[in-house]
């Protein structure tokens, strides 16, 4: 176990409000991905961007579309004051 440390800003990891606040904060990205036409749909539901807590899963039908989605995410994140240390971009072609 790590030693205790003081928190002066942000939301505690594992806090009850963390997923809700992140969802509110990241909603602009989700809406832009949905309206861009990028990503997958199942029937009429958009499933190209799935979010839970502080995780974002991007789903696409091709590597090219995935890259376009990642580029859009990169552009949006430049305008949101959020730190994403160690951001790993991965794509999986199904």
C-alpha positions as semicolon CSV with decimal commas, in nm:
position;residue;x (nm);y (nm);z (nm)
1;X;0,000;0,000;0,000
2;X;0,126;0,347;-0,080
3;X;0,160;0,618;0,180
4;X;-0,118;0,874;0,219
5;X;-0,090;1,199;0,025
6;X;-0,279;1,527;0,023
7;X;-0,514;1,613;-0,262
8;X;-0,555;1,979;-0,351
9;X;-0,753;1,954;-0,677
10;X;-0,954;1,704;-0,876
11;X;-1,170;1,413;-0,773
12;X;-1,055;1,124;-0,559
13;X;-0,987;0,800;-0,742
14;X;-1,272;0,563;-0,669
15;X;-1,497;0,848;-0,556
16;X;-1,868;0,802;-0,615
17;X;-1,891;1,114;-0,829
18;X;-1,586;1,036;-1,045
19;X;-1,772;0,849;-1,325
20;X;-2,056;1,102;-1,336
21;X;-1,827;1,405;-1,347
22;X;-1,605;1,245;-1,612
23;X;-1,911;1,164;-1,826
24;X;-2,032;1,523;-1,802
25;X;-1,685;1,651;-1,886
26;X;-1,626;1,420;-2,181
27;X;-1,979;1,449;-2,327
28;X;-1,864;1,694;-2,597
29;X;-1,623;1,433;-2,735
30;X;-1,892;1,165;-2,734
31;X;-2,139;1,390;-2,918
32;X;-1,878;1,490;-3,178
33;X;-1,786;1,127;-3,244
34;X;-2,152;1,034;-3,277
35;X;-2,235;1,321;-3,514
36;X;-1,921;1,263;-3,724
37;X;-2,058;0,938;-3,861
38;X;-1,739;0,759;-3,753
39;X;-1,755;0,435;-3,559
40;X;-2,001;0,148;-3,546
41;X;-2,376;0,132;-3,511
42;X;-2,595;-0,154;-3,403
43;X;-2,945;-0,113;-3,545
44;X;-3,003;0,257;-3,470
45;X;-2,777;0,274;-3,163
46;X;-2,434;0,435;-3,186
47;X;-2,173;0,206;-3,029
48;X;-1,860;0,368;-3,173
49;X;-1,768;0,523;-2,839
50;X;-1,837;0,341;-2,514
51;X;-1,747;0,505;-2,184
52;X;-1,740;0,376;-1,830
53;X;-1,583;0,558;-1,536
54;X;-1,264;0,706;-1,686
55;X;-1,228;0,459;-1,973
56;X;-1,316;0,527;-2,336
57;X;-1,349;0,245;-2,588
58;X;-1,356;0,332;-2,957
59;X;-1,505;0,076;-3,198
60;X;-1,473;0,096;-3,574
61;X;-1,502;-0,133;-3,875
62;X;-1,163;-0,038;-4,024
63;X;-0,819;0,088;-3,928
64;X;-0,872;0,403;-4,137
65;X;-1,193;0,494;-3,955
66;X;-1,023;0,418;-3,620
67;X;-0,742;0,658;-3,709
68;X;-0,997;0,925;-3,800
69;X;-1,168;0,871;-3,464
70;X;-0,834;0,896;-3,281
71;X;-0,752;1,215;-3,473
72;X;-1,087;1,365;-3,371
73;X;-1,025;1,266;-3,007
74;X;-0,680;1,424;-3,023
75;X;-0,824;1,748;-3,162
76;X;-1,098;1,765;-2,897
77;X;-0,858;1,682;-2,612
78;X;-0,636;1,974;-2,715
79;X;-0,925;2,208;-2,627
80;X;-1,029;2,035;-2,302
81;X;-0,813;2,115;-1,999
82;X;-0,758;1,750;-1,909
83;X;-0,434;1,570;-1,844
84;X;-0,406;1,226;-1,998
85;X;-0,062;1,098;-1,898
86;X;0,056;0,787;-2,076
87;X;-0,224;0,796;-2,334
88;X;-0,202;0,473;-2,529
89;X;-0,368;0,455;-2,868
90;X;-0,451;0,106;-2,987
91;X;-0,666;-0,018;-3,268
92;X;-0,808;-0,360;-3,336
93;X;-0,934;-0,458;-3,677
94;X;-1,222;-0,704;-3,655
